[in-house]
């Protein structure tokens, strides 16, 4: 609902996606997991184009969670290789498409070269305004809240602590809370994604594995969202 006009918005301003099922997609094809992640990267690129085309202004993608370090060394290395490939090879086309690329999470834990290209990508695209693509990497919702509290404690606080104070200290305070959170591959949970910001988000779950996520599936999610009534806790 658009609170200023009272009218329902059919296209959510901010869509967040937990891109799950790359491993199972590969397993079904007797392929290594990293091939599933490669196919997942293609689905991601397709989804960025489709989101822009449909008028979604902010798209956030859960690309690497704080828990993903626990995967095998070869899988973590494979994912790092994909990040490198994607960031080096695809940023110019993201820029041409008018996308502003952003990263949230503890990027400092990533290898130096990845941190450098992340920084360059953010700088290169910072004036673009067709769509903000927010990559959540080494991101965890609980960690984000802990970080906000630490920053709050470092300040001189006058008066009571409010939600607004914490909101301002989250990783991307200028980005509106997600209207719609999507998770693929049949799991019915959000696994620490946008824990604070997703308090009033609508959820959409699909059995489709992330590499098979296409425009029709995104449209199905948006249709489902548009048919719901958002009351933000009011009667
Ligand atoms: C979940 O599938 C997916 C991930 C942990 C990684 C997501 C990465 C990509 C979509 C590709 C690359 C991204 C960038 C930013 C270049 P899973 O492995 O948990 O699948 P499973 O549950 O079936 O095992």
Boltz pocket constraint, residues with backbone or C-beta under 6 A from the ligand:
constraints:
  - pocket:
      binder: B
      contacts: [[A, 19], [A, 20], [A, 21], [A, 22], [A, 23], [A, 24], [A, 25], [A, 37], [A, 38], [A, 40], [A, 41], [A, 44], [A, 62], [A, 63], [A, 64], [A, 65], [A, 68], [A, 79], [A, 82], [A, 83], [A, 86], [A, 87], [A, 135], [A, 185]]
      max_distance: 6.0
